[in-house]
Amino acid sequence: MVTIPMPAASMIVAVNGGPEVLVGMNAVSRTAIEGSFLGEVYPELLDVPTDVAGTEFAPNVESVLSVNPDVVIQWGDRGPGIVDPLRNVGLSVVGLTYGTQQDLEDTVALYGELLDKQNRARVILDEMQRGLDGLRAAEHGSGAVPSVLYLRGALDGLQVGGGASYNHFVTELVGARNPAAGIDAEQGTIDTEQLLAWDPDLILLGNFGPMMPENMYADPALATLQAVRRRRVYKVPLGGYRWDPPSQESPLMWQWLAGLVHGTRAPGLRDDVVRQYAFMYAVEPNAAQLDAILQVQHNAGSADYVDFGH
């Protein structure tokens, strides 16, 4: 398989139970693997060619042909210009629609069919359903609904998850409110003045940029934000893939965020990471790896993160 959409490579590994089927991936997929748990346990992934696509997911047809894939995974909802060049040279292309929870579940099932690993796909889907059922049944009391703002993590701008984003879905799923819900798009860019006006209770920093909680805590322009004053800025975990977009690890993200929002510290999360990783990646993370996945070092200065997940 060649995977051009960013989240596809690690999900293929999880559904397949190993990386041997991957012969090409998006370069941004590899940036999530480098220095991560998945790159540590499967260093061969760092040798998978990444020149199969350029900017805006335009395929490098010559490079794709050189690895002779059985199938190419490509975005299926971004126009024929990134699909037709592959099909015109005789390659089998599967178009991917992605962004919602239903899309995520459909994609896991699709990979199960393509890989003839339907039973493994069903285990992952069942894990998602249990997580969804548990969170939807949870009662959070009658107090004010906490606000959670997701920032993609860039140092040179404030890109937020809007009302059409998966981050918005996850925020509402755990019983919180997205102050950027009025942005009718997956993401939007705001200025500092808007951030101060929203004044969220909690800020998440995604893994699509290097911003860390310490950067926000040290910025004088943000000193009056309650999330800064109360030290409630957190870097989102990164394991087999980034936890911020939809992936096979999304149930763990839901559990993590619910623990932050409701102050429970997500008891049992570490055990669940070990259990789910043992199934998806055939390796159990050790204590140091769990700390790295959960961004313990980067979140050490944030509230209620000591022993988080135990």
Contacts in CASP RR format, 6 or more apart in sequence:
PFRMAT RR
TARGET T0000
AUTHOR 0000-0000-0000
METHOD contacts of the structure
MODEL  1
MVTIPMPAASMIVAVNGGPEVLVGMNAVSRTAIEGSFLGEVYPELLDVPT
DVAGTEFAPNVESVLSVNPDVVIQWGDRGPGIVDPLRNVGLSVVGLTYGT
QQDLEDTVALYGELLDKQNRARVILDEMQRGLDGLRAAEHGSGAVPSVLY
LRGALDGLQVGGGASYNHFVTELVGARNPAAGIDAEQGTIDTEQLLAWDP
DLILLGNFGPMMPENMYADPALATLQAVRRRRVYKVPLGGYRWDPPSQES
PLMWQWLAGLVHGTRAPGLRDDVVRQYAFMYAVEPNAAQLDAILQVQHNA
GSADYVDFGH
1 12 0 8 1.000
1 21 0 8 1.000
1 22 0 8 1.000
1 23 0 8 1.000
1 24 0 8 1.000
1 69 0 8 1.000
1 70 0 8 1.000
1 71 0 8 1.000
1 72 0 8 1.000
1 73 0 8 1.000
1 114 0 8 1.000
2 22 0 8 1.000
2 23 0 8 1.000
2 24 0 8 1.000
2 25 0 8 1.000
2 52 0 8 1.000
2 64 0 8 1.000
2 67 0 8 1.000
2 69 0 8 1.000
2 71 0 8 1.000
2 72 0 8 1.000
2 73 0 8 1.000
3 9 0 8 1.000
3 12 0 8 1.000
3 22 0 8 1.000
3 24 0 8 1.000
3 25 0 8 1.000
3 26 0 8 1.000
3 29 0 8 1.000
3 72 0 8 1.000
3 73 0 8 1.000
4 25 0 8 1.000
4 26 0 8 1.000
4 52 0 8 1.000
4 53 0 8 1.000
4 57 0 8 1.000
4 59 0 8 1.000
4 72 0 8 1.000
4 73 0 8 1.000
4 74 0 8 1.000
4 75 0 8 1.000
4 82 0 8 1.000
5 26 0 8 1.000
5 57 0 8 1.000
5 73 0 8 1.000
5 74 0 8 1.000
5 75 0 8 1.000
5 96 0 8 1.000
5 98 0 8 1.000
6 26 0 8 1.000
6 28 0 8 1.000
6 29 0 8 1.000
6 32 0 8 1.000
6 245 0 8 1.000
7 29 0 8 1.000
7 98 0 8 1.000
7 241 0 8 1.000
7 245 0 8 1.000
7 246 0 8 1.000
7 247 0 8 1.000
8 25 0 8 1.000
8 26 0 8 1.000
8 29 0 8 1.000
8 73 0 8 1.000
8 96 0 8 1.000
9 22 0 8 1.000
9 24 0 8 1.000
9 25 0 8 1.000
9 26 0 8 1.000
9 29 0 8 1.000
9 30 0 8 1.000
9 33 0 8 1.000
9 45 0 8 1.000
9 48 0 8 1.000
10 29 0 8 1.000
10 32 0 8 1.000
10 33 0 8 1.000
10 38 0 8 1.000
10 240 0 8 1.000
10 241 0 8 1.000
10 247 0 8 1.000
10 248 0 8 1.000
11 107 0 8 1.000
11 108 0 8 1.000
11 111 0 8 1.000
11 241 0 8 1.000
11 247 0 8 1.000
11 248 0 8 1.000
12 21 0 8 1.000
12 22 0 8 1.000
12 73 0 8 1.000
12 111 0 8 1.000
12 115 0 8 1.000
13 19 0 8 1.000
13 22 0 8 1.000
13 38 0 8 1.000
13 42 0 8 1.000
13 45 0 8 1.000
13 240 0 8 1.000
13 280 0 8 1.000
13 281 0 8 1.000
14 124 0 8 1.000
14 240 0 8 1.000
14 248 0 8 1.000
14 280 0 8 1.000
14 281 0 8 1.000
15 108 0 8 1.000
15 111 0 8 1.000
15 112 0 8 1.000
15 115 0 8 1.000
15 117 0 8 1.000
15 120 0 8 1.000
15 121 0 8 1.000
15 124 0 8 1.000
15 248 0 8 1.000
16 111 0 8 1.000
16 115 0 8 1.000
16 117 0 8 1.000
16 120 0 8 1.000
17 117 0 8 1.000
17 120 0 8 1.000
17 280 0 8 1.000
17 281 0 8 1.000
17 282 0 8 1.000
18 42 0 8 1.000
18 281 0 8 1.000
18 282 0 8 1.000
19 42 0 8 1.000
19 44 0 8 1.000
19 45 0 8 1.000
19 48 0 8 1.000
21 115 0 8 1.000
22 45 0 8 1.000
22 48 0 8 1.000
23 48 0 8 1.000
23 49 0 8 1.000
23 67 0 8 1.000
23 68 0 8 1.000
23 69 0 8 1.000
24 48 0 8 1.000
24 49 0 8 1.000
24 50 0 8 1.000
24 52 0 8 1.000
24 64 0 8 1.000
24 67 0 8 1.000
24 69 0 8 1.000
25 48 0 8 1.000
25 49 0 8 1.000
25 50 0 8 1.000
25 52 0 8 1.000
26 50 0 8 1.000
26 52 0 8 1.000
26 53 0 8 1.000
26 57 0 8 1.000
27 50 0 8 1.000
27 51 0 8 1.000
27 53 0 8 1.000
27 54 0 8 1.000
29 50 0 8 1.000
30 45 0 8 1.000
30 46 0 8 1.000
30 48 0 8 1.000
30 50 0 8 1.000
32 38 0 8 1.000
32 207 0 8 1.000
32 238 0 8 1.000
32 240 0 8 1.000
32 241 0 8 1.000
32 242 0 8 1.000
33 39 0 8 1.000
33 45 0 8 1.000
33 46 0 8 1.000
33 240 0 8 1.000
34 46 0 8 1.000
36 238 0 8 1.000
36 239 0 8 1.000
36 240 0 8 1.000
36 292 0 8 1.000
36 293 0 8 1.000
37 239 0 8 1.000
37 240 0 8 1.000
37 277 0 8 1.000
37 281 0 8 1.000
37 285 0 8 1.000
37 289 0 8 1.000
37 292 0 8 1.000
37 293 0 8 1.000
38 45 0 8 1.000
38 239 0 8 1.000
38 240 0 8 1.000
38 241 0 8 1.000
38 281 0 8 1.000
39 45 0 8 1.000
39 46 0 8 1.000
40 289 0 8 1.000
41 281 0 8 1.000
41 283 0 8 1.000
42 281 0 8 1.000
49 63 0 8 1.000
49 66 0 8 1.000
49 67 0 8 1.000
51 60 0 8 1.000
51 63 0 8 1.000
52 59 0 8 1.000
52 60 0 8 1.000
52 63 0 8 1.000
52 64 0 8 1.000
52 67 0 8 1.000
53 59 0 8 1.000
53 60 0 8 1.000
54 60 0 8 1.000
56 82 0 8 1.000
57 74 0 8 1.000
57 75 0 8 1.000
57 78 0 8 1.000
57 82 0 8 1.000
58 81 0 8 1.000
58 82 0 8 1.000
59 72 0 8 1.000
59 74 0 8 1.000
59 82 0 8 1.000
59 85 0 8 1.000
59 86 0 8 1.000
61 85 0 8 1.000
61 86 0 8 1.000
61 89 0 8 1.000
64 72 0 8 1.000
64 86 0 8 1.000
64 91 0 8 1.000
65 89 0 8 1.000
65 91 0 8 1.000
69 91 0 8 1.000
70 92 0 8 1.000
71 92 0 8 1.000
71 93 0 8 1.000
71 94 0 8 1.000
71 114 0 8 1.000
72 86 0 8 1.000
72 91 0 8 1.000
72 92 0 8 1.000
72 93 0 8 1.000
72 94 0 8 1.000
73 93 0 8 1.000
73 94 0 8 1.000
73 95 0 8 1.000
73 96 0 8 1.000
74 82 0 8 1.000
74 83 0 8 1.000
74 86 0 8 1.000
74 93 0 8 1.000
74 94 0 8 1.000
74 95 0 8 1.000
74 96 0 8 1.000
75 82 0 8 1.000
75 83 0 8 1.000
75 95 0 8 1.000
75 96 0 8 1.000
75 97 0 8 1.000
75 98 0 8 1.000
76 83 0 8 1.000
76 95 0 8 1.000
76 96 0 8 1.000
76 97 0 8 1.000
77 95 0 8 1.000
77 96 0 8 1.000
77 97 0 8 1.000
83 93 0 8 1.000
83 95 0 8 1.000
86 93 0 8 1.000
87 93 0 8 1.000
94 110 0 8 1.000
94 114 0 8 1.000
96 107 0 8 1.000
97 103 0 8 1.000
97 106 0 8 1.000
98 104 0 8 1.000
98 107 0 8 1.000
98 246 0 8 1.000
99 166 0 8 1.000
99 186 0 8 1.000
99 245 0 8 1.000
99 246 0 8 1.000
100 166 0 8 1.000
100 169 0 8 1.000
100 246 0 8 1.000
101 128 0 8 1.000
101 132 0 8 1.000
101 166 0 8 1.000
101 169 0 8 1.000
101 246 0 8 1.000
101 250 0 8 1.000
103 246 0 8 1.000
104 128 0 8 1.000
104 246 0 8 1.000
104 247 0 8 1.000
104 250 0 8 1.000
105 125 0 8 1.000
105 128 0 8 1.000
108 121 0 8 1.000
108 124 0 8 1.000
108 125 0 8 1.000
108 128 0 8 1.000
108 248 0 8 1.000
109 118 0 8 1.000
109 121 0 8 1.000
109 125 0 8 1.000
111 117 0 8 1.000
111 121 0 8 1.000
112 118 0 8 1.000
112 120 0 8 1.000
112 121 0 8 1.000
113 121 0 8 1.000
120 279 0 8 1.000
123 279 0 8 1.000
124 248 0 8 1.000
124 280 0 8 1.000
127 251 0 8 1.000
127 276 0 8 1.000
128 250 0 8 1.000
128 251 0 8 1.000
130 251 0 8 1.000
131 251 0 8 1.000
131 254 0 8 1.000
131 255 0 8 1.000
132 173 0 8 1.000
132 254 0 8 1.000
135 173 0 8 1.000
135 174 0 8 1.000
135 175 0 8 1.000
135 254 0 8 1.000
135 258 0 8 1.000
136 173 0 8 1.000
138 175 0 8 1.000
138 258 0 8 1.000
140 175 0 8 1.000
140 262 0 8 1.000
145 175 0 8 1.000
145 176 0 8 1.000
145 177 0 8 1.000
146 175 0 8 1.000
146 176 0 8 1.000
146 177 0 8 1.000
146 201 0 8 1.000
146 202 0 8 1.000
146 261 0 8 1.000
147 176 0 8 1.000
147 177 0 8 1.000
147 178 0 8 1.000
147 179 0 8 1.000
147 198 0 8 1.000
147 200 0 8 1.000
147 201 0 8 1.000
147 202 0 8 1.000
148 171 0 8 1.000
148 176 0 8 1.000
148 177 0 8 1.000
148 178 0 8 1.000
148 200 0 8 1.000
148 201 0 8 1.000
148 202 0 8 1.000
148 203 0 8 1.000
148 204 0 8 1.000
148 257 0 8 1.000
148 261 0 8 1.000
149 160 0 8 1.000
149 178 0 8 1.000
149 179 0 8 1.000
149 180 0 8 1.000
149 195 0 8 1.000
149 198 0 8 1.000
149 200 0 8 1.000
149 202 0 8 1.000
149 203 0 8 1.000
149 204 0 8 1.000
149 227 0 8 1.000
150 160 0 8 1.000
150 161 0 8 1.000
150 165 0 8 1.000
150 167 0 8 1.000
150 171 0 8 1.000
150 178 0 8 1.000
150 180 0 8 1.000
150 203 0 8 1.000
150 204 0 8 1.000
150 206 0 8 1.000
150 244 0 8 1.000
151 158 0 8 1.000
151 159 0 8 1.000
151 160 0 8 1.000
151 161 0 8 1.000
151 203 0 8 1.000
151 204 0 8 1.000
151 205 0 8 1.000
151 206 0 8 1.000
151 211 0 8 1.000
152 159 0 8 1.000
152 160 0 8 1.000
152 161 0 8 1.000
152 187 0 8 1.000
152 206 0 8 1.000
152 208 0 8 1.000
152 209 0 8 1.000
152 244 0 8 1.000
153 159 0 8 1.000
153 205 0 8 1.000
153 206 0 8 1.000
153 207 0 8 1.000
153 208 0 8 1.000
153 209 0 8 1.000
153 210 0 8 1.000
153 211 0 8 1.000
154 208 0 8 1.000
154 209 0 8 1.000
154 211 0 8 1.000
155 209 0 8 1.000
155 210 0 8 1.000
155 211 0 8 1.000
155 215 0 8 1.000
157 189 0 8 1.000
158 189 0 8 1.000
158 190 0 8 1.000
158 191 0 8 1.000
158 192 0 8 1.000
158 194 0 8 1.000
158 195 0 8 1.000
159 187 0 8 1.000
159 188 0 8 1.000
159 189 0 8 1.000
160 180 0 8 1.000
160 183 0 8 1.000
160 187 0 8 1.000
160 188 0 8 1.000
160 189 0 8 1.000
160 190 0 8 1.000
161 167 0 8 1.000
161 168 0 8 1.000
161 178 0 8 1.000
161 180 0 8 1.000
161 183 0 8 1.000
161 186 0 8 1.000
161 187 0 8 1.000
161 188 0 8 1.000
162 168 0 8 1.000
162 178 0 8 1.000
162 180 0 8 1.000
162 181 0 8 1.000
162 182 0 8 1.000
162 183 0 8 1.000
162 184 0 8 1.000
162 185 0 8 1.000
162 186 0 8 1.000
162 187 0 8 1.000
162 188 0 8 1.000
163 178 0 8 1.000
163 180 0 8 1.000
163 181 0 8 1.000
163 182 0 8 1.000
163 183 0 8 1.000
163 184 0 8 1.000
163 185 0 8 1.000
163 186 0 8 1.000
164 183 0 8 1.000
164 184 0 8 1.000
164 185 0 8 1.000
164 186 0 8 1.000
165 185 0 8 1.000
165 186 0 8 1.000
165 187 0 8 1.000
166 186 0 8 1.000
166 244 0 8 1.000
166 245 0 8 1.000
166 246 0 8 1.000
167 178 0 8 1.000
167 204 0 8 1.000
167 244 0 8 1.000
168 178 0 8 1.000
168 180 0 8 1.000
168 181 0 8 1.000
170 250 0 8 1.000
170 253 0 8 1.000
170 254 0 8 1.000
170 257 0 8 1.000
171 177 0 8 1.000
171 178 0 8 1.000
171 257 0 8 1.000
172 178 0 8 1.000
173 254 0 8 1.000
174 254 0 8 1.000
174 257 0 8 1.000
174 258 0 8 1.000
174 259 0 8 1.000
174 261 0 8 1.000
174 262 0 8 1.000
175 258 0 8 1.000
175 261 0 8 1.000
176 202 0 8 1.000
176 257 0 8 1.000
176 261 0 8 1.000
179 198 0 8 1.000
179 200 0 8 1.000
180 188 0 8 1.000
180 190 0 8 1.000
180 198 0 8 1.000
192 221 0 8 1.000
192 222 0 8 1.000
195 222 0 8 1.000
195 225 0 8 1.000
196 222 0 8 1.000
196 224 0 8 1.000
196 225 0 8 1.000
199 225 0 8 1.000
199 226 0 8 1.000
199 227 0 8 1.000
200 225 0 8 1.000
200 226 0 8 1.000
200 227 0 8 1.000
201 226 0 8 1.000
201 227 0 8 1.000
201 230 0 8 1.000
201 232 0 8 1.000
202 227 0 8 1.000
202 232 0 8 1.000
202 233 0 8 1.000
202 234 0 8 1.000
202 260 0 8 1.000
202 261 0 8 1.000
203 216 0 8 1.000
203 225 0 8 1.000
203 227 0 8 1.000
203 232 0 8 1.000
203 233 0 8 1.000
203 234 0 8 1.000
204 233 0 8 1.000
204 234 0 8 1.000
204 236 0 8 1.000
204 244 0 8 1.000
204 257 0 8 1.000
205 211 0 8 1.000
205 212 0 8 1.000
205 213 0 8 1.000
205 216 0 8 1.000
205 233 0 8 1.000
205 234 0 8 1.000
205 235 0 8 1.000
205 236 0 8 1.000
206 235 0 8 1.000
206 236 0 8 1.000
206 242 0 8 1.000
206 244 0 8 1.000
207 235 0 8 1.000
207 236 0 8 1.000
207 238 0 8 1.000
207 242 0 8 1.000
207 243 0 8 1.000
207 244 0 8 1.000
208 242 0 8 1.000
208 244 0 8 1.000
212 235 0 8 1.000
212 298 0 8 1.000
213 231 0 8 1.000
213 233 0 8 1.000
213 234 0 8 1.000
213 235 0 8 1.000
213 298 0 8 1.000
213 299 0 8 1.000
213 301 0 8 1.000
213 302 0 8 1.000
214 298 0 8 1.000
214 301 0 8 1.000
216 222 0 8 1.000
216 225 0 8 1.000
216 227 0 8 1.000
216 228 0 8 1.000
216 233 0 8 1.000
217 228 0 8 1.000
217 231 0 8 1.000
217 233 0 8 1.000
217 301 0 8 1.000
219 228 0 8 1.000
222 228 0 8 1.000
223 229 0 8 1.000
226 232 0 8 1.000
227 233 0 8 1.000
230 303 0 8 1.000
231 301 0 8 1.000
231 302 0 8 1.000
231 303 0 8 1.000
232 260 0 8 1.000
232 302 0 8 1.000
232 303 0 8 1.000
233 302 0 8 1.000
234 260 0 8 1.000
234 295 0 8 1.000
234 299 0 8 1.000
234 302 0 8 1.000
234 305 0 8 1.000
235 295 0 8 1.000
235 298 0 8 1.000
235 299 0 8 1.000
236 242 0 8 1.000
236 243 0 8 1.000
236 244 0 8 1.000
236 253 0 8 1.000
236 295 0 8 1.000
237 243 0 8 1.000
237 252 0 8 1.000
237 253 0 8 1.000
237 256 0 8 1.000
237 293 0 8 1.000
237 294 0 8 1.000
237 295 0 8 1.000
238 293 0 8 1.000
238 295 0 8 1.000
239 249 0 8 1.000
239 293 0 8 1.000
240 247 0 8 1.000
240 249 0 8 1.000
240 277 0 8 1.000
240 281 0 8 1.000
241 247 0 8 1.000
241 248 0 8 1.000
241 249 0 8 1.000
243 249 0 8 1.000
243 250 0 8 1.000
243 252 0 8 1.000
243 253 0 8 1.000
243 256 0 8 1.000
244 253 0 8 1.000
248 280 0 8 1.000
249 276 0 8 1.000
249 280 0 8 1.000
251 272 0 8 1.000
251 276 0 8 1.000
252 269 0 8 1.000
252 272 0 8 1.000
252 273 0 8 1.000
252 276 0 8 1.000
255 266 0 8 1.000
255 269 0 8 1.000
255 272 0 8 1.000
256 266 0 8 1.000
256 269 0 8 1.000
256 294 0 8 1.000
258 264 0 8 1.000
258 266 0 8 1.000
259 265 0 8 1.000
259 266 0 8 1.000
259 269 0 8 1.000
260 266 0 8 1.000
260 304 0 8 1.000
263 304 0 8 1.000
265 304 0 8 1.000
265 307 0 8 1.000
265 308 0 8 1.000
265 309 0 8 1.000
265 310 0 8 1.000
266 308 0 8 1.000
266 309 0 8 1.000
267 309 0 8 1.000
267 310 0 8 1.000
268 309 0 8 1.000
268 310 0 8 1.000
269 294 0 8 1.000
269 308 0 8 1.000
269 309 0 8 1.000
270 290 0 8 1.000
270 294 0 8 1.000
270 309 0 8 1.000
270 310 0 8 1.000
273 285 0 8 1.000
273 290 0 8 1.000
273 293 0 8 1.000
273 294 0 8 1.000
274 284 0 8 1.000
274 285 0 8 1.000
274 290 0 8 1.000
277 283 0 8 1.000
277 284 0 8 1.000
277 285 0 8 1.000
278 284 0 8 1.000
285 293 0 8 1.000
291 297 0 8 1.000
294 308 0 8 1.000
294 309 0 8 1.000
296 305 0 8 1.000
296 308 0 8 1.000
299 305 0 8 1.000
299 308 0 8 1.000
300 306 0 8 1.000
END
